[in-house]
């Protein structure tokens, strides 16, 4: 079942590459607006790009259960933020719930399967 870990890590890396290399596209996909400065692009390259690329790449290279576990923790944190946003911000519900499912699904698997013994 390790192939599920590696699939999630690979998808994390690939999605991170969108933010890293194509922040304008990523902004559009996430309903974010670029304003007067390019700081938003910088934030997308860092937070939605480089961070996810590094997490996914480290998991793939190391193959470590603890790395996959921490990737699950990162997804759980993102999913928690999404739930808070659903409660407080009234985002487009269908899109928010879809994103939440793609955060909590991997989080649940990665944490459960890689739980430290």
Secondary structure, DSSP 8 states (H G I E B T S, - for coil): -HHHHHHHHHHHHHHHHHHHH-HHHHHHHTT----SSSHHHHHIIIIIIIHHHHHHHHHHHH--HHHHHHHHHHHHHHHHHHHHHHHHH---HHHHHHHHHHHHHHHHHHHHHT---
